[in-house]
Amino acid sequence: MASQNVLHINSSGRHQGSITREVSEQLVEQLIKKQKAGKVIKRDLATGLPFIDEQWIGANFTAAEDREAHHKETLALSDHLVGELQQAEHIVIASPVYNFSIPAVLKAWIDLVARARLTFKYTEQGPVGLLENKKAYLVMASGGVTIGSEADFATNYLKQVMAFIGITDVTVIDAGQIKLSSEQQTESIDQELDSLINA
């Protein structure tokens, strides 16, 4: 099996005690073992991302061949984030549920990578995703909303976004169901994630 790259995205505002960070890190380790991952690209969104604004929108809607230096500079971060997605065969997104939805910084990332002609295209039949042959894992956790329930707007939204850019093979992992003592936790995560990877 050829080596495959993994993109690991964290969006929790917490570092210590973040279950999505812990479980997603364990998942990445399993992918390295099982899939012989070539490279792990780590993207910690908690450090912050800019929101799209009028300048960014203007640059994005300028045809690539017409972009001047300031357009390219404005889009440089977005281009880099799209490149990380394009390079990866496995995408691991770790997201807490904040107020029924995803963290604002994860939405900012989505806005920067959902790019016409790069990650999706418009056709007569509607938009078509361009990021094919990839597998996404959504590592979700919430202190008050059941993952997958009607009040969990985060998980279905992320699945919709993945499908929109062409990633339809998506596994949801309820990190809150993987409990917390150290040795038992490691063994439990290993067993559960092994079964999910091989499913």
Contact map, one row per residue, 1 for C-alpha under 8 A:
1110000000000000000000000000000000110000000000000000000000000000000000000000000000000000000000000000000000000000000000000000000000000000000000000000000000000000000000000000000000000000000000000000000
1111000000000000000000000000000000010000000000000000000000000000000000000000000000000000000000000000000000000000000000000000000000000000000000000000000000000000000000000000000000000000000000000000000
1111100000000000000000000000000000111100000000000000000000000000000000000000000000000000000000000000000000000000000000000000000000000000000000000000000000000000000000000000000000000000000000000000000
0111110000000000000000000000000000111110000000000000000000000000000000000000000000000001110000000000000000000000000000000000000000000000000000000000000000000000000000000000000000000000000000000000000
0011111000000000000000000000000000001111100000000000000000000000000000000000000000000011110000000000000000000000000000000000000000000000000000000000000000000000000000000000000000000000000000000000000
0001111100000000000000000001001000001111100000000000000000000000000000000000000000000001111100000000000000000000000000000000000000000000000000000000000000000000000000000000000000000000000000000000000
0000111110000000000000000000000000000001111000000000000000000000000000000000000000011001111100000000000000000000000000000000000000000000000000000000000000000000000000000000000000000000000000000000000
0000011111000000000000010001000000000001111000000000000000000000000000000000000000000000001111000000000000000000000000000000000000000000000000000000000000000000000000000000000000000000000000000000000
0000001111100000000000000000000000000000011110000000000000000000000000000000000000000000001111000000000000000000000000000000000000000000000000000000000000000000000000000000000000000000000000000000000
0000000111110000000110000000000000000000001111000000000000000000000000000000000000000000000011100000000000000000000000000000000000000000000000000000000000000000000000000000000000000000000000000000000
0000000011111000000000000000000000000000000111000000000000000000000000000000000000000000000011110000001011000000000000000000000000000000000000000000000000000000000000000000000000000000000000000000000
0000000001111110010110000000000000000000000011000000000000000000000000000000000000000000000001110000001000000000000000000000000000000000000000000000000000000000000000000000000000000000000000000000000
0000000000111110000000000000000000000000000001000000000000000000000000000000000000000000000000000000000000000000000000000000000000000000000000000000000000000000000000000000000000000000000000000000000
0000000000011111110000000000000000000000000000000000000000000000000000000000000000000000000000000000000000000000000000000000000000000000000000000000000000000000000000000000000000000000000000000000000
0000000000011111110010000000000000000000000000000000000000000000000000000000000000000000000000000000000000000000000000000000000000000000000000000000000000000000000000000000000000000000000000000000000
0000000000000111110000000000000000000000000000000000000000000000000000000000000000000000000000000000000000000000000000000000000000000000000000000000000000000000000000000000000000000000000000000000000
0000000000000111111000000000000000000000000000000000000000000000000000000000000000000000000000000000000000000000000000000000000000000000000000000000000000000000000000000000000000000000000000000000000
0000000000010111111111000000000000000000000000000000000000000000000000000000000000000000000000000000000000000000000000000000000000000000000000000000000000000000000000000000000000000000000000000000000
0000000000000000111111100000000000000000000000000000000000000000000000000000000000000000000000000000000000000000000000000000000000000000000010000000000000000000000000000000001100000000000000000000000
0000000001010000011111110000000000000000000000000000000000000000000000000000000000000000000001110000000000000000000000000000000000000000001110000000000000000000000000000000001000000000000000000000000
0000000001010010011111111000000000000000000000000000000000000000000000000000000000000000000001000000000000000000000000000000000000000000000000000000000000000000000000000000000000000000000000000000000
0000000000000000011111111100000000000000000000000000000000000000000000000000000000000000000000000000000000000000000000000000000000000000000000000000000000000000000000000000000000000000000000000000000
0000000000000000001111111110000000000000000000000000000000000000000000000000000000000000000000000000000000000000000000000000000000000000001000000000000000000000000000000000001000000000000010000000000
0000000100000000000111111111000000000000000000000000000000000000000000000000000000000000000111000000000000000000000000000000000000000000001000000000000000000000000000000000000000000000000000000000000
0000000000000000000011111111100000000000000000000000000000000000000000000000000000000000000000000000000000000000000000000000000000000000000000000000000000000000000000000000000000000000000000000000000
0000000000000000000001111111110000000000000000000000000000000000000000000000000000000000000000000000000000000000000000000000000000000000000000000000000000000000000000000000000000000000010011000000000
0000000000000000000000111111111000000000000000000000000000000000000000000000000000000000000000000000000000000000000000000000000000000000000000000000000000000000000000000000000000000000000011001000000
0000010100000000000000011111111100000000000000000000000000000000000000000000000000000000000100000000000000000000000000000000000000000000000000000000000000000000000000000000000000000000000000000000000
0000000000000000000000001111111110000000000000000000000000000000000000000000000000000000000000000000000000000000000000000000000000000000000000000000000000000000000000000000000000000000000000000000000
0000000000000000000000000111111111000000000000000000000000000000000000000000000000000000000000000000000000000000000000000000000000000000000000000000000000000000000000000000000000000000000001001100000
0000010000000000000000000011111111111000000000000000000000000000000000000000000000000000000000000000000000000000000000000000000000000000000000000000000000000000000000000000000000000000000000000000100
0000000000000000000000000001111111111100000000000000000000000000000000000000000000000000000000000000000000000000000000000000000000000000000000000000000000000000000000000000000000000000000000000000000
0000000000000000000000000000111111111000000000000000000000000000000000000000000000000000000000000000000000000000000000000000000000000000000000000000000000000000000000000000000000000000000000000000000
0000000000000000000000000000011111111000000000000000000000000000000000000000000000000000000000000000000000000000000000000000000000000000000000000000000000000000000000000000000000000000000000000000000
1011000000000000000000000000001111111000000000000000000000000000000000000000000000000000000000000000000000000000000000000000000000000000000000000000000000000000000000000000000000000000000000000000000
1111000000000000000000000000001111111100000000000000000000000000000000000000000000000000000000000000000000000000000000000000000000000000000000000000000000000000000000000000000000000000000000000000000
0011110000000000000000000000001111111111000000000000000000000000000000000000000000000000000000000000000000000000000000000000000000000000000000000000000000000000000000000000000000000000000000000000000
0011110000000000000000000000000100011111000000000000000000000000000000000000000000000000000000000000000000000000000000000000000000000000000000000000000000000000000000000000000000000000000000000000000
0001110000000000000000000000000000001111100000000000000000000000000000000000000000000000000000000000000000000000000000000000000000000000000000000000000000000000000000000000000000000000000000000000000
0000111100000000000000000000000000001111110000000000000000000000000000000000000000000000000000000000000000000000000000000000000000000000000000000000000000000000000000000000000000000000000000000000000
0000111100000000000000000000000000000011111000000000000000000000000000000000000000010000000000000000000000000000000000000000000000000000000000000000000000000000000000000000000000000000000000000000000
0000001110000000000000000000000000000001111100000000000000000000000000000000000000000000000000000000000000000000000000000000000000000000000000000000000000000000000000000000000000000000000000000000000
0000001111000000000000000000000000000000111110000000000000000000000000000000000000000000000000000000000000000000000000000000000000000000000000000000000000000000000000000000000000000000000000000000000
0000000011100000000000000000000000000000011111100000000000000000000000000000000000000000000000000000000000000000000000000000000000000000000000000000000000000000000000000000000000000000000000000000000
0000000011110000000000000000000000000000001111111000000000000000000000000000000000000000000000000000000011001000000000000000000000000000000000000000000000000000000000000000000000000000000000000000000
0000000001111000000000000000000000000000000111110000000000000000000000000000000000000000000000000000000010000000000000000000000000000000000000000000000000000000000000000000000000000000000000000000000
0000000000000000000000000000000000000000000111111000000000000000000000000000000000000000000000000000000000000000000000000000000000000000000000000000000000000000000000000000000000000000000000000000000
0000000000000000000000000000000000000000000011111100000000000000000000000000000000000000000000000000000010000000000000000000000000000000000000000000000000000000000000000000000000000000000000000000000
0000000000000000000000000000000000000000000010111110000000000000000000000000000000000000000000000000000010011000000000000000000000000000000000000000000000000000000000000000000000000000000000000000000
0000000000000000000000000000000000000000000000011111000000000000000000000000000000000000000000000000000000010000000000000000000000000000000000000000000000000000000000000000000000000000000000000000000
0000000000000000000000000000000000000000000000001111100000000000000000000000000000000000000000000000000000010010000000000000000000000000000000000000000000000000000000000000000000000000000000000000000
0000000000000000000000000000000000000000000000000111111110000000000000000000000000000000000000000000000000010011000000000000000000000000000000000000000000000000000000000000000000000000000000000000000
0000000000000000000000000000000000000000000000000011111110000000000000000000000000000000000000000000000000000000000000000000000000000000000000000000000000000000000000000000000000000000000000000000000
0000000000000000000000000000000000000000000000000001111111000000000000000000000000000000000000000000000000000000000000000000000000000000000000000000000000000000000000000000000000000000000000000000000
0000000000000000000000000000000000000000000000000001111111100000000000000100000000000000000000000000000000000000000000000000000000000000000000000000000000000000000000000000000000000000000000000000000
0000000000000000000000000000000000000000000000000001111111110000000000100110000000000000000000000000000000000000000000000000000000000000000000000000000000000000000000000000000000000000000000000000000
0000000000000000000000000000000000000000000000000001111111111000000000000000000000000000000000000000000000000000000000000000000000000000000000000000000000000000000000000000000000000000000000000000000
0000000000000000000000000000000000000000000000000000011111111100000000000000000000000000000000000000000000000000000000000000000000000000000000000000000000000000000000000000000000000000000000000000000
0000000000000000000000000000000000000000000000000000001111111100001000110110000000000000000000000000000000000000000000000000000000000000000000000000000000000000000000000000000000000000000000000000000
0000000000000000000000000000000000000000000000000000000111111110000000100010000000000000000000000000000000000000000000000000000000000000000000000000000000000000000000000000000000000000000000000000000
0000000000000000000000000000000000000000000000000000000011111110000000000000000000000000000000000000000000000000000000000000000000000000000000000000000000000000000000000000000000000000000000000000000
0000000000000000000000000000000000000000000000000000000001111111011000000000000000000000000000000000000000000000000000000000000000000000000000000000000000000000000000000000000000000000000000000000000
0000000000000000000000000000000000000000000000000000000000011111111000000000000000000000000000000000000000000000000000000000000000000000000000000000000000000000000000000000000000000000000000000000000
0000000000000000000000000000000000000000000000000000000000000111111000000000000000000000000000000000000000000000000000000000000000000000000000000000000000000000000000000000000000000000000000000000000
0000000000000000000000000000000000000000000000000000000000000011111000000000000000000000000000000000000000000000000000000000000000000000000000000000000000000000000000000000000000000000000000000000000
0000000000000000000000000000000000000000000000000000000000000111111100000000000000000000000000000000000000000000000000000000000000000000000000000000000000000000000000000000000000000000000000000000000
0000000000000000000000000000000000000000000000000000000000100111111111110000000000000000000000000000000000000000000000000000000000000000000000000000000000000000000000000000000000000000000000000000000
0000000000000000000000000000000000000000000000000000000000000000011111110000000000000000000000000000000000000000000000000000000000000000000000000000000000000000000000000000000000000000000000000000000
0000000000000000000000000000000000000000000000000000000000000000001111111000000000000000000000000000000000000000000000000000000000000000000000000000000000000000000000000000000000000000000000000000000
0000000000000000000000000000000000000000000000000000000000000000001111111100000000000000000000000000000000000000000000000000000000000000000000000000000000000000000000000000000000000000000000000000000
0000000000000000000000000000000000000000000000000000000100110000001111111110000000000000000000000000000000000000000000000000000000000000000000000000000000000000000000000000000000000000000000000000000
0000000000000000000000000000000000000000000000000000000000100000001111111111000000000000000000000000000000000000000000000000000000000000000000000000000000000000000000000000000000000000000000000000000
0000000000000000000000000000000000000000000000000000000000000000000011111111000000000000000000000000000000000000000000000000000000000000000000000000000000000000000000000000000000000000000000000000000
0000000000000000000000000000000000000000000000000000001100100000000001111111100000000000000000000000000000000000000000000000000000000000000000000000000000000000000000000000000000000000000000000000000
0000000000000000000000000000000000000000000000000000000100110000000000111111111000000000000000000000000000000000000000000000000000000000000000000000000000000000000000000000000000000000000000000000000
0000000000000000000000000000000000000000000000000000000000000000000000011111111100000000000000000000000000000000000000000000000000000000000000000000000000000000000000000000000000000000000000000000000
0000000000000000000000000000000000000000000000000000000000000000000000000111111110000000000000000000000000000000000000000000000000000000000000000000000000000000000000000000000000000000000000000000000
0000000000000000000000000000000000000000000000000000000000000000000000000011111111000000000000000000000000000001100000000000000000000000000000000000000000000000000000000000000000000000000000000000000
0000000000000000000000000000000000000000000000000000000000000000000000000011111111100000000000000000000000000000100000000000000000000000000000000000000000000000000000000000000000000000000000000000000
0000000000000000000000000000000000000000000000000000000000000000000000000001111111110000000000000000000000000000000000000000000000000000000000000000000000000000000000000000000000000000000000000000000
0000000000000000000000000000000000000000000000000000000000000000000000000000111111111000000000000000000000000001100000000000000000000000000000000000000000000000000000000000000000000000000000000000000
0000000000000000000000000000000000000000000000000000000000000000000000000000011111111100000000000000000000000001100001100000000000000000000000000000000000000000000000000000000000000000000000000000000
0000000000000000000000000000000000000000000000000000000000000000000000000000001111111110000000000000000000000000000000000000000000000000000000000000000000000000000000000000000000000000000000000000000
0000001000000000000000000000000000000000100000000000000000000000000000000000000111111111000000000000000000000000000000000000000000000000000000000000000000000000000000000000000000000000000000000000000
0000001000000000000000000000000000000000000000000000000000000000000000000000000011111111001000000000000000000000000000000000000000000000000000000000000000000000000000000000000000000000000000000000000
0000000000000000000000000000000000000000000000000000000000000000000000000000000001111111100000000000000000000000000000000000000000100000000000000000000000000000000000000000000000000000000000000000000
0000100000000000000000000000000000000000000000000000000000000000000000000000000000111111100000000000000000000000000000000000000000000000000000000000000000000000000000000000000000000000000000000000000
0001111000000000000000000000000000000000000000000000000000000000000000000000000000011111111000000000000000000000000000000000000000000100000000000000000000000000000000000000000000000000000000000000000
0001111000000000000000000000000000000000000000000000000000000000000000000000000000000111111000000000000000000000000000000000000000001110000000000000000000000000000000000000000000000000000000000000000
0001111000000000000000000000000000000000000000000000000000000000000000000000000000000001111100000000000000000000000000000000000000000111100000000000000000000000000000000000000000000000000000000000000
0000011110000000000000000000000000000000000000000000000000000000000000000000000000001001111110000000000000000000000000000000000000000111100000000000000000000000000000000000000000000000000000000000000
0000011110000000000000010001000000000000000000000000000000000000000000000000000000000000011111000000000000000000000000000000000000000001111000000000000000000000000000000000000000000000000000000000000
0000000111100000000000010000000000000000000000000000000000000000000000000000000000000000001111100000000000000000000000000000000000000001111000000000000000000000000000000000000000000000000000000000000
0000000111110000000110010000000000000000000000000000000000000000000000000000000000000000000111110000000000000000000000000000000000000000011100000000000000000000000000000000000000000000000000000000000
0000000001110000000100000000000000000000000000000000000000000000000000000000000000000000000011111000011001000000000000000000000000000000011110000000000000000000000000000000000000000000000000000000000
0000000000110000000100000000000000000000000000000000000000000000000000000000000000000000000001111100011000000000000000000000000000000000000111000000000000000000000000000000000000000000000000000000000
0000000000000000000000000000000000000000000000000000000000000000000000000000000000000000000000111111111000000000000000000000000000000000000111101000000101000000000000000000000000000000000000000000000
0000000000000000000000000000000000000000000000000000000000000000000000000000000000000000000000011111111000000000000000000000000000000000000001000000000000000000000000000000000000000000000000000000000
0000000000000000000000000000000000000000000000000000000000000000000000000000000000000000000000001111110000000000000000000000000000000000000000000000000000000000000000000000000000000000000000000000000
0000000000000000000000000000000000000000000000000000000000000000000000000000000000000000000000001111110000000000000000000000000000000000000000001000001111000000000000000000000000000000000000000000000
0000000000000000000000000000000000000000000000000000000000000000000000000000000000000000000000001111111000000000000000000000000000000000000000000000000111100000000000000000000000000000000000000000000
0000000000000000000000000000000000000000000000000000000000000000000000000000000000000000000000111111111101100000000000000000000000000000000000000000000011000000000000000000000000000000000000000000000
0000000000110000000000000000000000000000000000000000000000000000000000000000000000000000000000111100111111100000000000000000000000000000000000000000000000000000000000000000000000000000000000000000000
0000000000000000000000000000000000000000000000000000000000000000000000000000000000000000000000000000011111110000000000000000000000000000000000000000000000000000000000000000000000000000000000000000000
0000000000100000000000000000000000000000000011011000000000000000000000000000000000000000000000000000001111111000000000000000000000000000000000000000000000000000000000000000000000000000000000000000000
0000000000100000000000000000000000000000000010000000000000000000000000000000000000000000000000100000011111111100000000000000000000000000000000000000000000000000000000000000000000000000000000000000000
0000000000000000000000000000000000000000000000000000000000000000000000000000000000000000000000000000011111111110000000000000000000000000000000000000000000000000000000000000000000000000000000000000000
0000000000000000000000000000000000000000000000001111000000000000000000000000000000000000000000000000000111111111000000000000000000000000000000000000000000000000000000000000000000000000000000000000000
0000000000000000000000000000000000000000000010001000000000000000000000000000000000000000000000000000000011111111100000000000000000000000000000000000000000000000000000000000000000000000000000000000000
0000000000000000000000000000000000000000000000000000000000000000000000000000000000000000000000000000000001111111110000000000000000000000000000000000000000000000100000000000000000000000000000000000000
0000000000000000000000000000000000000000000000000011000000000000000000000000000000000000000000000000000000111111111000000000000000000000000000000000000000000000000000000000000000000000000000000000000
0000000000000000000000000000000000000000000000000001000000000000000000000000010011000000000000000000000000011111111000000000000000000000000000000000000000000000000000000000000000000000000000000000000
0000000000000000000000000000000000000000000000000000000000000000000000000000011011000000000000000000000000001111111000100000000000000000000000000000000000000000000000000000000000000000000000000000000
0000000000000000000000000000000000000000000000000000000000000000000000000000000000000000000000000000000000000111111101110000000000000000000000000000000000000000000010000000000000000000000000000000000
0000000000000000000000000000000000000000000000000000000000000000000000000000000000000000000000000000000000000011111111110000000000000000000000000000000000000000000000000000000000000000000000000000000
0000000000000000000000000000000000000000000000000000000000000000000000000000000000000000000000000000000000000000011111111100000000000000000000000000000000000000000000000000000000000000000000000000000
0000000000000000000000000000000000000000000000000000000000000000000000000000000000000000000000000000000000000000001111111000000000000000000000000000000000000000000000000000000000000000000000000000000
0000000000000000000000000000000000000000000000000000000000000000000000000000000001000000000000000000000000000000011111111000000001000000000000000000000000000000000000000000000000000000000000000000000
0000000000000000000000000000000000000000000000000000000000000000000000000000000001000000000000000000000000000000111111111000000011100000000000000000000000000000000011000000000000000000000000000000000
0000000000000000000000000000000000000000000000000000000000000000000000000000000000000000000000000000000000000000011111111100001111100000000000000000000000000000000111000000000000000000000000000000000
0000000000000000000000000000000000000000000000000000000000000000000000000000000000000000000000000000000000000000000111111110001111000000000000000000000000000000000000000000000000000000000000000000000
0000000000000000000000000000000000000000000000000000000000000000000000000000000000000000000000000000000000000000000100011111111100000000000000000000000000000000000000000000000000000000000000000000000
0000000000000000000000000000000000000000000000000000000000000000000000000000000000000000000000000000000000000000000000001111111100000000000000000000000000000000000000000000000000000000000000000000000
0000000000000000000000000000000000000000000000000000000000000000000000000000000000000000000000000000000000000000000000000111110000000000000000000000000000000000000000000000000000000000000000000000000
0000000000000000000000000000000000000000000000000000000000000000000000000000000000000000000000000000000000000000000000000111111000000000000000000000000000000000000000000000000000000000000000000000000
0000000000000000000000000000000000000000000000000000000000000000000000000000000000000000000000000000000000000000000000000111111100000000000000000000000000000000000000000000000000000000000000000000000
0000000000000000000000000000000000000000000000000000000000000000000000000000000000000000000000000000000000000000000000011110111110000000000000000000000000000000000100000000000000000000000000000000000
0000000000000000000000000000000000000000000000000000000000000000000000000000000000000000000000000000000000000000000000011110011111000000000000000000000000000000000111000000000000000000000000000000000
0000000000000000000000000000000000000000000000000000000000000000000000000000000000000000000000000000000000000000000000111000001111110000000000000000000000000000001111100000000000000000000000000000000
0000000000000000000000000000000000000000000000000000000000000000000000000000000000000000000000000000000000000000000001111000000111110000000000000000000000000000000011000000000000000000000000000000000
0000000000000000000000000000000000000000000000000000000000000000000000000000000000000100000000000000000000000000000000110000000011111100000000000000000000000000000011100000000000000000000000000000000
0000000000000000000000000000000000000000000000000000000000000000000000000000000000000000000000000000000000000000000000000000000011111100000000000000000000000000000001100000000000000000000000000000000
0000000000000000000000000000000000000000000000000000000000000000000000000000000000000000100000000000000000000000000000000000000000111110000000000000000000000000000000100000000000000000000000000000000
0000000000000000000000000000000000000000000000000000000000000000000000000000000000000001111000000000000000000000000000000000000000111111000000000000000000000000000000101000000000000000000000000000000
0000000000000000000000000000000000000000000000000000000000000000000000000000000000000000111000000000000000000000000000000000000000001111100000000000000000000000000000111100000000000000000000000000000
0000000000000000000000000000000000000000000000000000000000000000000000000000000000000000011110000000000000000000000000000000000000000111110000000000000000000000010000101110000000000000000000000000000
0000000000000000000000000000000000000000000000000000000000000000000000000000000000000000011110000000000000000000000000000000000000000011111000000000000000000000000000000111100000000000000000000000000
0000000000000000000000000000000000000000000000000000000000000000000000000000000000000000000111100000000000000000000000000000000000000001111100000000000000100100000000000111100000000000000000000000000
0000000000000000000100110000000000000000000000000000000000000000000000000000000000000000000111100000000000000000000000000000000000000000111110000000000000000000000000000001111000000000000000000000000
0000000000000000000100000000000000000000000000000000000000000000000000000000000000000000000001111000000000000000000000000000000000000000011111000010000000100000000000000001111100000000000000000000000
0000000000000000001100000000000000000000000000000000000000000000000000000000000000000000000000111000000000000000000000000000000000000000001111100010000000000000000000000000011100000000000000000000000
0000000000000000000000000000000000000000000000000000000000000000000000000000000000000000000000011100000000000000000000000000000000000000000111111110000000000000000000000000000100000000000000000000000
0000000000000000000000000000000000000000000000000000000000000000000000000000000000000000000000001000000000000000000000000000000000000000000011111000000000000000000000000000000000000000000000000000000
0000000000000000000000000000000000000000000000000000000000000000000000000000000000000000000000000000000000000000000000000000000000000000000001111100000000000000000000000000000000000000000000000000000
0000000000000000000000000000000000000000000000000000000000000000000000000000000000000000000000001001000000000000000000000000000000000000000001111110101100000000000000000000000000000000000000000000000
0000000000000000000000000000000000000000000000000000000000000000000000000000000000000000000000000000000000000000000000000000000000000000000001011111101100000000000000000000000000000000000000000000000
0000000000000000000000000000000000000000000000000000000000000000000000000000000000000000000000000000000000000000000000000000000000000000000111001111100100100000000000000000010000000000000000000000000
0000000000000000000000000000000000000000000000000000000000000000000000000000000000000000000000000000000000000000000000000000000000000000000000000111111100110000000000000000000000000000000000000000000
0000000000000000000000000000000000000000000000000000000000000000000000000000000000000000000000000000000000000000000000000000000000000000000000001111111100000000000000000000000000000000000000000000000
0000000000000000000000000000000000000000000000000000000000000000000000000000000000000000000000000000000000000000000000000000000000000000000000000001111110000000000000000000000000000000000000000000000
0000000000000000000000000000000000000000000000000000000000000000000000000000000000000000000000000001000000000000000000000000000000000000000000001101111110000000000000000000000000000000000000000000000
0000000000000000000000000000000000000000000000000000000000000000000000000000000000000000000000001001100000000000000000000000000000000000000000001111111111110000000000000000000000000000000000000000000
0000000000000000000000000000000000000000000000000000000000000000000000000000000000000000000000000001110000000000000000000000000000000000000000000000011111111000000000000000000000000000000000000000000
0000000000000000000000000000000000000000000000000000000000000000000000000000000000000000000000001001110000000000000000000000000000000000000000000000000111111100000000000000000000000000000000000000000
0000000000000000000000000000000000000000000000000000000000000000000000000000000000000000000000000000100000000000000000000000000000000000010100000011000111111110000000000001000000000000000000000000000
0000000000000000000000000000000000000000000000000000000000000000000000000000000000000000000000000000000000000000000000000000000000000000000000000001000111111111000000000000000000000000000000000000000
0000000000000000000000000000000000000000000000000000000000000000000000000000000000000000000000000000000000000000000000000000000000000000000000000000000011111111100000000000000000000000000000000000000
0000000000000000000000000000000000000000000000000000000000000000000000000000000000000000000000000000000000000000000000000000000000000000010000000000000001111111110000000000000000000000000000000000000
0000000000000000000000000000000000000000000000000000000000000000000000000000000000000000000000000000000000000000000000000000000000000000000000000000000000111111111000010100000000000000000000000000000
0000000000000000000000000000000000000000000000000000000000000000000000000000000000000000000000000000000000000000000000000000000000000000000000000000000000011111111100000000000000000000000000000000000
0000000000000000000000000000000000000000000000000000000000000000000000000000000000000000000000000000000000000100000000000000000000000000000000000000000000001111111110000000000000000000000000000000000
0000000000000000000000000000000000000000000000000000000000000000000000000000000000000000000000000000000000000000000000000000000000000001000000000000000000000111111111110100000000000000000000000000000
0000000000000000000000000000000000000000000000000000000000000000000000000000000000000000000000000000000000000000000000000000000010000000000000000000000000000011111111110000000000000000000000000000000
0000000000000000000000000000000000000000000000000000000000000000000000000000000000000000000000000000000000000000000000010000001110000000000000000000000000000001111111100000000000000000000000000000000
0000000000000000000000000000000000000000000000000000000000000000000000000000000000000000000000000000000000000000010000110000000111100000000000000000000000000000111111100000000000000000000000000000000
0000000000000000000000000000000000000000000000000000000000000000000000000000000000000000000000000000000000000000000000110000000111110000000000000000000000000000011111110000000000000000000000000000000
0000000000000000000000000000000000000000000000000000000000000000000000000000000000000000000000000000000000000000000000000000000010111111000000000000000000000000011111111100000000000000000000000000000
0000000000000000000000000000000000000000000000000000000000000000000000000000000000000000000000000000000000000000000000000000000000000010000000000000000000000010011001111100000000000000000000000000000
0000000000000000000000000000000000000000000000000000000000000000000000000000000000000000000000000000000000000000000000000000000000000111000000000000000000000000000000111110000000000000000000000000000
0000000000000000000000000000000000000000000000000000000000000000000000000000000000000000000000000000000000000000000000000000000000000011110000000000000000000010010000111111000000000000000000000000000
0000000000000000000000000000000000000000000000000000000000000000000000000000000000000000000000000000000000000000000000000000000000000001110000000000000000000000000000001111100000000000000000000001000
0000000000000000000000000000000000000000000000000000000000000000000000000000000000000000000000000000000000000000000000000000000000000000111100000000000000100000000000000111110000000000000000000000000
0000000000000000000000000000000000000000000000000000000000000000000000000000000000000000000000000000000000000000000000000000000000000000111100000000000000000000000000000011111000000000000000000000000
0000000000000000000000000000000000000000000000000000000000000000000000000000000000000000000000000000000000000000000000000000000000000000001110000010000000000000000000000001111111000000000000000000000
0000000000000000001100100000000000000000000000000000000000000000000000000000000000000000000000000000000000000000000000000000000000000000001110000000000000000000000000000000111111000000000000000000000
0000000000000000001000000000000000000000000000000000000000000000000000000000000000000000000000000000000000000000000000000000000000000000000111000000000000000000000000000000011111100000000000000000000
0000000000000000000000000000000000000000000000000000000000000000000000000000000000000000000000000000000000000000000000000000000000000000000000000000000000000000000000000000011111100000000000000000000
0000000000000000000000000000000000000000000000000000000000000000000000000000000000000000000000000000000000000000000000000000000000000000000000000000000000000000000000000000011111110000100110000000000
0000000000000000000000000000000000000000000000000000000000000000000000000000000000000000000000000000000000000000000000000000000000000000000000000000000000000000000000000000000111111000100000000000000
0000000000000000000000000000000000000000000000000000000000000000000000000000000000000000000000000000000000000000000000000000000000000000000000000000000000000000000000000000000001111101100000000000000
0000000000000000000000000000000000000000000000000000000000000000000000000000000000000000000000000000000000000000000000000000000000000000000000000000000000000000000000000000000000111111100000000000000
0000000000000000000000000000000000000000000000000000000000000000000000000000000000000000000000000000000000000000000000000000000000000000000000000000000000000000000000000000000000011111110000000000000
0000000000000000000000000000000000000000000000000000000000000000000000000000000000000000000000000000000000000000000000000000000000000000000000000000000000000000000000000000000000001111111000000000000
0000000000000000000000000000000000000000000000000000000000000000000000000000000000000000000000000000000000000000000000000000000000000000000000000000000000000000000000000000000000011111111100000000000
0000000000000000000000000000000000000000000000000000000000000000000000000000000000000000000000000000000000000000000000000000000000000000000000000000000000000000000000000000000001111111111110000000000
0000000000000000000000000100000000000000000000000000000000000000000000000000000000000000000000000000000000000000000000000000000000000000000000000000000000000000000000000000000000000111111111000000000
0000000000000000000000000000000000000000000000000000000000000000000000000000000000000000000000000000000000000000000000000000000000000000000000000000000000000000000000000000000000000011111111100000000
0000000000000000000000000000000000000000000000000000000000000000000000000000000000000000000000000000000000000000000000000000000000000000000000000000000000000000000000000000000001000001111111110000000
0000000000000000000000100110000000000000000000000000000000000000000000000000000000000000000000000000000000000000000000000000000000000000000000000000000000000000000000000000000001000000111111111000000
0000000000000000000000000110010000000000000000000000000000000000000000000000000000000000000000000000000000000000000000000000000000000000000000000000000000000000000000000000000000000000011111111100000
0000000000000000000000000000000000000000000000000000000000000000000000000000000000000000000000000000000000000000000000000000000000000000000000000000000000000000000000000000000000000000001111111110000
0000000000000000000000000000000000000000000000000000000000000000000000000000000000000000000000000000000000000000000000000000000000000000000000000000000000000000000000000000000000000000000111111111000
0000000000000000000000000010010000000000000000000000000000000000000000000000000000000000000000000000000000000000000000000000000000000000000000000000000000000000000000000000000000000000000011111111100
0000000000000000000000000000010000000000000000000000000000000000000000000000000000000000000000000000000000000000000000000000000000000000000000000000000000000000000000000000000000000000000001111111110
0000000000000000000000000000000000000000000000000000000000000000000000000000000000000000000000000000000000000000000000000000000000000000000000000000000000000000000000000000000000000000000000111111111
0000000000000000000000000000000000000000000000000000000000000000000000000000000000000000000000000000000000000000000000000000000000000000000000000000000000000000000000000010000000000000000000011111111
0000000000000000000000000000001000000000000000000000000000000000000000000000000000000000000000000000000000000000000000000000000000000000000000000000000000000000000000000000000000000000000000001111111
0000000000000000000000000000000000000000000000000000000000000000000000000000000000000000000000000000000000000000000000000000000000000000000000000000000000000000000000000000000000000000000000000111111
0000000000000000000000000000000000000000000000000000000000000000000000000000000000000000000000000000000000000000000000000000000000000000000000000000000000000000000000000000000000000000000000000011111
